[in-house]
């Protein structure tokens, strides 16, 4: 990768809780775009322009300085005023923004000339109160009435939107200004006269009104840089409580630290149960809400750095577990939600996201997360608390997940607005035949079968822990029968690979895609076939050099810039690498890990996006950003934790007081130390050294005297 190249969009995104703001790099929000200030799936600011005497400022530089704050440095162009000429760069404007229960802005203007300068400083802002779904699709429909009033006495611009019983409000308040503003034609204007080397300051509050309540911004003038608000303290607490990593490899260190910060930045405060029980949003900007599949996978990823995070996910998703059938929402009894929304379209049930249950994998992943939580915490009270929700998941798997009673999971929407694809590749065009044509529903995608195999074995373990040996034995029998039938139905001997899916006629969809890599993670693949699976995934048509593509470039539907037809997803690669390591294929796991760590080093701030282009890696090239990718994104950040866990070969069994390690460090990571590593109620420290196959570990701290075993898994 060429030195100095950093990849990323020319946008600045800051977020906190369910609020986020996306601007151009000059701090503006252009109309007719996806940019804006959003809260609870509503856009409160749809246009924002910053002018000096009617002319745009010139950008000097800008950057997000934290996940919730950004700074913009602008300078004047040459302009003509009634007082004379203002020359280029004579006047400078600094804007500092912080999101937290609203937005606080500081405006600081400096005159760097040796003479008095007068000009107009103008802020142009509009609110459209558009639903996030309509913003994303660029199909805006004004359904209600919008009123705007300027209160000169309070220097407040108030906008109110009403559509029946749906209301949203927005207040733009100017404070601490050194000259009074006036409002006309949608613009707030300040008449500014600065002496030589003079300074001018004002600040503003962007205040959303939700359910009739004003959300007062958490930050005041220059307070964001202090980092001492309640939300800052929660973020600090998160970082302090997570597993700490120290390594001489700067790329690994930076990627890990950024991922820890991103995970905390995605915290959904309004869904907190307490400081220990919370769940992350899926990603910014489009997925700042409760998700089923995403939250479950992210909680599994975080087990290595903060196992209690899973408790909040289990509790919140159990509360939303469907109790009845509702085809509009694709809900059936026992099903775990896909996504919940709170905007205008959801309020009037014009979309099914209230919540929407259109996912086939979240219900299967719920018992998997419950099992992993038990393994890492040893808490039987968690098993008892979530036993019934997990049982309902099993009942859904057998009754509703298997649409035709053949023992395999198929998905199909029953909603007129339902998704065509209901697994993790949920784009409407993601599942294709070898000729590139679309596979119709119902679809028995391959990874669901592996997830069910894993879920039933894990639930057998749970039943055994709870003393129900008979139920445990039945589930083991079911899992082994599924494994046998699955390998008969899905294995393609000529390809040395598994079919992407079974189509409605139960024919193999022989497309080469990344999904079979998840089968390694689930354990449904026989040992003798595991190497063939990973070798097929690492052929040039699938492995770009920056990671494994979602779809083979030999498929006619391949497009490296499409969402799930040739792009690279970090979380997909992490799951595949973790599965390879479980089969002892550590060289291949390390190869995948290096590709993603190299990509992370090329992205701004070592922040992995949701996905990136599947273009081939060549000398001097760099990973290409996918337009519209969520940054930060939870399971992209969490993939870093999964790669490290695979390299360390970490698995916990706290009920047996055991920790198993199988380190296989690559040459680019010859040493690494983890501290504050929580296993059960104890915090450990472990140092890993030596390049595989000679990797070693040394337990530095083990206050609970946990039995640490070397679990060698070496493929033949």
N, C-alpha and C positions, 0 to 999 in steps of 0.2 A: 504494500500500500504506500503511495507517495506520501512523504512527510508533509505534515501541515494540512492535508485535506480533511475537512470535517463535513459530513453529509447531514442534511436536514432541510426542512421546509423554511421558506423566508417568512415565517409566521412566528408570533410569540404567544404561547399559551400559558396561562396561570390559573390555578384552581385551588379550591379548598372546600371540602364537603361536597354539597350538591351544586355548588356554584363554580362557574369558570368563565374566563374571558379570553377570546382569541382575537388578536389584532394583526395588522401588517407590522413589519419591523419598524415603521415610523410611528407606531402607536395608534394609527387610525383604523377605523372600521369602514370599509367601502360598502356602499349599498349594492343590492343585488348579488350578495355573496353569502357564504356560509359563516362568516365571521359574526362576532357579537358578544354581548354579555348575557349569560344564560343562568337561570335558576329554576329548578323543578320543571325542566323540559319546556320552559318558556323563554323566548328571547326578549330581553328587556331593553337592549340597545342594539339597533340594527344599522345605524349610521353614526359615525363620529369623525368629524374633521377638525383639524387644528390649523389655524391660519394666522399669519401676520399680515395685516392690512389686505386681507382677501387672497393672499398668496400662500401656497404650501411652504412649510419650512423644509430645509434640506436636512436629510439624515446624516449625522456624524457616526453614531453607533448606537446599538441597543442590545439588550439581552435580558432574559429571565435571570434574576439573581437568586431566586429560590423557587420552590414549586408554587408559591402563592404571590410572589412579587416580581416586578420587572422595572427596569430603568431604561429611559429613552433619552438620548442626547441629540438635540437638533440645533441647527444654526440658521441664521437668516439668509435668504437670498438677497440680491440687490433689489430694493423696492423704492418707489417714489411716493412720498407723503406730502401733505400740505406744508409740513415743516422742513421739507428737503429730502435729500437722498439718504437712505439707510443702505450701507454697503454690505456686500456679502461677508458673512461671519462676524460682523460687528456686534450682533446680538445673539445670545445663546439661550436656549430653552432646555431645561431638564424636567422630565416628568418621571415621577415615581408612583407606581401603582401597587396596591396590595389587595388581594381578594380575601375576604373573611366576613361572612354574614353581610355581604354587600361589597362595595369597592371604595377604597379611599385613594385619592389622587393628590399629589403635591405638584404644583407648578412653580418653578423658580426660573426667573428671567434675569439675565445679567447683561449690562451694557459694557462692552469692553473697549469702547472708544473714549477719546478724551474730550467729548463734547456731549451736550444734551441731545437726546433722541426721543422723538414722540411717534407713536404708532398705535394702531388698533390691534388688540389681541382677541381673536375670535374662536369660540368653541361652538361647533354645529353638531347637534345631537338629535337623533330621532329614535322613537320606540315603535316597534310594529307588533309586539306581543305575539309573535308567530310561534306556533307549536314546533318543537324541535324536529319532528318527523317531516313537517312541511319544509323547514329550512333545508334539511338534508337532501330532500328530493327536488328542491327549487320549484315547488308548486304551492305558492302561498295563496290562501283564501281568507279574506277578511270576513268574519262571520258576525262580529259584534260591533259596538259603537266605541269610538275612541275620542276622548276629550283631553285637551292640554290647557293648563292655566299657569300663568306666571305670577308669582307673588313677589313684588318688588321689595316689600318690607323685610321679608325673610330670605330674599335671594334664592327662591325655590321655584323650580319648574316641576309641576305635578302632572303626570299623565295617568289617565284611568281608562281601563278597558273592561267592558261588560258585554257578556253574551249570556242572557238569561241569568242563571244562578252561578255562572263562572265569572270570576272577577280577578283581575290582576292590576296592580298599581305600580307606579315607578316615580320616585322623587329624586330630582337632581338638585342638590343643595350646594351653594357656593359659600365658603367660609374663609375666615382669616385673610381676606383680600385687602390689599393696600389701595385699591380703587374700586368704587361701586360699579357693578355690572348693570347693563341694561339689555333687555330682551326684545328681539324683533325678527320676524321671518325665520323662526326656528334657530336663531343664533343668539348666544350670549356674548356680548362684546364688552371689553374693558378698554378704556382710554388710558394709555400708559405714557407717562413722561418720565424718562430716567436721566438723572444727572450723569456726568462722566463717571464711569465705573460704578454706576448705581445698580441696586438690586431690587427685585419685585417678587412678591410671593402671594400665592392664593392656593387654597385647596378645595376639593369638592368631594362630596359623598354621593355615590350611586346606590340608592336605597330601593330594593325591591319590596313590594307589599304583597304578601302571600296570605291568603285566607284572612284578609283584613288586618294583618299584623305587619308593622314595619320591621324589617330586619336591619338593625343598626350595625353599620360596619364596625368590625372589631378593632380596626387600627385608626390612629390619629396621626397628626403631622409627624413625619419621620419616625413613627413608632415601629413600622415594619422592620426597620433595620435593627431595632433593639432585640427582637426575637424573644419577647418576654410576655406574650399574651397566653391565655389559657390554651389555645390551640397550638401555639409554639411549644408549650410545655408538654402537651400530649405527644407531639412529634419527637421531642427530645427523649421522652420516656420510652417511646417505641424503639428509637435507635439504641438507647442504653440497654434495653432488655433483650435485644436481638443478639444472635450469635455474632461474635467479632472475628474478623479474619485479618491475618497479617501475612503478607508475602512480599518477596522481592520483585515479583512480576508486576509492574505498574499497571498494565492493562487489566489483569485479573483484579487487582486491588480496586482500581477505579470503577470497573464494571460492577463489582460486588457492592461497593459503597453507594453507588448511584441507584442500584436496584433496591437496596434497603430504604433509601430516601424516597424513592418512587412509591414503594409499597405503603409507607406511612402517609405519603401525600394523597393517596387514593382513599384514605379512610372516610367512610360515610358516617359523619358524626351524628346525624339525625337518626341513625339506626343503631347507635351504640347501646349496649345493654349495661356495660360498665367498662372500666379502663382495660380489662382483660378480654371482654367479650365484644368484639366488633368485627365488621367485615369490610373488605375493600370494594370500591367501585371497580367495574371491569376496565374502564379506560376513559381518557379525555381526548376529544370532546364529546363523542357520541354516546358513550356508555356509562355516564355518571348516574348509576342507579343499581338496584339490587338485581343480580343475575344469578341463575341457578348453576349452569355448567361452569361459567367462568369462576364464580366464587368457590365452587367445590374444587376445581383444579388448582386454583391459586392457594387454597388452604392446604392441599396436598403438597404443593411446592414449598410452602412456608414451614412445613413440619420440621425441617432441618434448622430453621433459624428462630422459630417462635411457634411451638406446637399449640399453645392455648388459643391462637387465632382461629383454629378450626371450631372451637366450641361456639363462638358467636355465629359462624356460618350455619352450623347444624341447627342451632336454636331458631335463627331467623327463618331458614328455609322450612323447618318443620312447622312453624306457625302458618306459613303460606301453603302447606301441602294440600292439594285438592281433595275435597270430600265428596264431590258429586260430578256427574258428567255434564259438561257444557261445551258443545261442539264449536260454538263461536270462539271460545278461548282455547280450544284443543285440550280441554281438561277432562281427566278421568280420575276416579277415586285412587288416591295414593300417589299421584303424579307430582313431581317437583317442578316448580315454575321455571320458565325460561327468563322472563323479563317483566318488570313492572314499570309503568309510567304514570306521570301525574299532570300532564299538560291538558290543553283544551280538548284535543281529540280523544284522549283517554277519559276525560271527565264526562263527555257525552257518548262514550262507548262507540265512537266512530272507528276506533281501532280496538283490537282484542286485548291490549296490553294492560289489563286491569285486575289481576295480572294475566299474561299470556303464558300458556303451558306448552308451546310448540317446540319442544326439545325431546329427543328420544334418549339422550344419554344422561341427563341430570339425575333422573330417578335411579339409575343404575349406579352412578357415582356416589350417591348419598351413603349407602351402606359401606362402600369402599372407604370413604372418608371417616366414617364412624369407627371402622376397624383400625385404620391407621392411627387415629387419635388414641384409641385404647392401647395400641402397641407402644406409643410414645409417652403416654401419661400413666398407664396402669390403673386408671380410675374406673372401677366397676360401676360407680354411680352414673357415669356418662352412658354406659351401656344400658342401664336400667331406664335412664331418662329418655333415651332415643330408641329403645327397643321397639315400641309400637310403631313409630314412624318408619323405622327400617323394615318392619314386617309388612307394612302397607306398601313399601317400595317393592318387596319381593312379590306380593300379590299382584301389583301392577305389571311387573315384568312378565309373569306367567299368563295373566288374563288379557291385558291390553297391549303390552309390548309385542306379544306374539299374535299377530292379527289373524293368521290362518291355522294356528294350532300345530305347526310343523316343528316346533321347538326352537326356531330361530326368531330373532327380533327383526321386525319390519317397521318402517315408519310411513305414515300417511296422514296428511292433514284432513280434518273434517270441517275446517273453518273456511268460509268464502274469502277470508283475508289471510289464511294460514300460509306458512312457508312451504316451499316445495321440498326443501331439504332440511331435515330436522336433527342431523348430527352436527359435529363441530364444523364441518364444511357446510355451512348453511346458506351460502349464496345459491340463487336459483339455478345457476348454470354450472355448479361445481361437480356434479356427478355425471360422467359421460362414458359412452362406449368407446372402444378403440378407434372407431371411425369419427369420433368427435361429437356425435349426436347425443342428445340428452336422454337420460334414463328416466322413465316415468315411474310414478308411485304405483304400488308400495315398493319400497326399496329396503333390502336386507343388507345394509352396509356392514362391512366386515368387522370393524372395531367394536361394534355393539356386542357381538357374540363373545369377544374376548373380555369385555367389561363384565358381562353377565357371569362368565366362568369365574373371574376373579371375585366378583361380589358374592357368589354362592359359597366359594371356599372360605372367604372371610367371614361371612355370616355363620358358617358352620363353626368357625373358631369362636365367634361370639356366643353362640348357643352352648358350646362346650364350657365356656367360662361361666355361663349362667346356670350350668347344671342340667341342660336339656340335651343329653347325649343322643337320644333318638332323632331329634330334629337335626342335629349336627350331622349324623350319619346319612340321613336322607339327602341333605344338601350336597355332601361330598359325592354321593352316587349320581345326583343330577348333574353336577359339574363335570364329572369324568365322562358321562354319557354325552354331554354337550361337546366336550373336547373331541371325542371320537367322531361324532357326526359332523362337526364343523370341519375337521381336517379332511374328511371324505368329500364334503360338498364344496369346499372353497379352494383346496390346494390345486395349483396348476403345475403339473410336473414338467411340462415343456418349458415353462418360464422359471421354474424354481422359486415360485412366488405364490402369494394368495390373491384370489380374485378381489377386486375392489368391492364388489357387492354381488348379490343375486338379484336379478330383475323381477318384474311381476310374474314372469313365466318360470321363475326359479332357475334361470340359466345364468351361468357365470358371466359377470361383467369383467372381461379380461384386461381391462385398462390397468396400466402401471401407474400407481399413485402412491403417496406417502402413507396412506391409512394403514396398510398392513404392518407398518413399523410399530403401531400401537399394540399389535398382538404380542410382540415381544415383551412389552411392559406388563401385559396382563398375564403372561405365562401360559397361554393356550397353545403355543407352538412347541412341537416335539423338539428335543435337543438336536437331533440330526438334521432338522430343517432350518434351524435358527441362523446358521452361518449363510445359507443360501439366500435367506430373506435379506440380511443386512448387506451382503455383497451386491444383491440386485439394487438396493437403494443407493449404493455408492458408485454405481456405474455413471459415466458422464452425462447420460440423458436425464438422470435424476439428481446427481450431486453437482451443484453449480460451482463449488469451491468456497462459496460463502454459506453453504448449508444445503440440505436436501429440499428439493422443490416439491410442491404439492402435487404436481402432475408432470409426467415425462414430456420432455421437449419433442419426442417423436410422435406424440398424439396430435392430430390435426387441430384440436381445440386449444393446444398450448399457447399461452401468451404470458411472457414473464412479468408483464405489468398488470395482469388481471388478479383479482382478489384471491381466488383459490384455484386457478388454472395455470399454475406455473410459478407463482411467487414462493418466497421462503418465509416460513413462520418460525420464530425462535422457539415457541413452546412446543410445536410439533417436533422439531429437531431434538429438544430436550427429552421428550417422552421416548423418542426412538433410541437416543443414546442411553437413557436409563434402562430400557429394555435390553439393549445389547449387552450392557454390563452385567445384568442379571444372568445372562447365558455365558458369561465369561469372555465375551467378545470385547475386551477392554481396548484393544488397539483401534477398533472401529469407533467405539464410544469416544475415545480421545480425539480421533480425527474430526468427528462431528463437532465436539466441543471447541476445538481450535478454530474451526470455521466461524462459529458464532461469536467467539471471543474476539477474533480478528475483525468481524463486522462491527461489533460493539465499539471497538477502538476507533472506527471510522465515523461513527455517529456523534453528533454534538453532545458533549457532556457524558460520553459513554452510555447514553440512554438508548436502550434497544426499543425500536418501534414495534407496533403490533405485527407488522410484516414488512418485507421489502422485496424488491424485484428479484426475479430468478435468473437474471443475466449471468452469463459465464464469467468467472473470475479469470482475468488475464493479467500478465505483468503490467504494473502501473495502474490497474483499474481500482475501483472502489465500489462498495455496494450502493445501489441506486434506490433512492427513497420512493416508496409507494405513495402516490398522491392521495391524501385523505386518511392515512394511517393514524390510529390513535397513539398519541405520545403525551404523557406516559400511558402505558398499558400494563395491566396487572400481571397477566400470565406471560407477557414478554419479559418483564422485570423478574418474575419468579423463575424463569428458565435458567437464569444464572445459578440460582440455588440448586436446581436439579442437576446441572452439569457438575457442580462441585461435589454434590452428594454421590454422584456416579463415580467420579474420580476417586473419592475416598472409600467407596463401597460401604456406605453407612446404612445399617438397618437396626432398628431398636425393637426390643421385646421386654418392656419394663415389667409386665406381669411375671416374667421369669428372671428379672433383674439382670438382663443381658443386653450388651451392645456388641454388634458384629461389625468388623471393619475388614475391608479388602482393598487397601490403597494400591492404585496403579497410576502413579504420577507420570505425566508425559515429560518430554525433555524441556518443554517451555514452562513447566511448573515444577522445578526440582525440589522445592520446599514450601511449606505453608503451615501456619499454626492457627488453630481455632480455639477461642476462649469464650467464656460465658455461654457455653454450649449446654443447653438444658436437656437432660434425659430424665424423665420422671420429675421428681422434686429436687433434683441435684444439678449443679452446674459444673461442667467438666472443662478441661483444657487438654488438647491433644496436638502434638506436633507430627507432621508427616514429612518424610525426607526420602530422597533416592528415586531414581528414574526406574519405572517398571521394566522388567519384572522383579527388580530388586527393591521395590519401595518398602519402607518401614514406617512404623508409627511408635510414638512414645507418649504415654499417658502422663501428663504433667500435673493434673489435678483430678481427683476422683473421690470427693468427700462422701459419696454414698456407697463407695466400694462396689460399684457395678462391675459385673464380670465382663471384661472386654476380651472378645475372642477374634481370632483371625479366621475369616470365612473365605477361603480361597475358592474362587469359581473360575476355573480355567478351561476354556473350550479346547477340544481336541484339535 
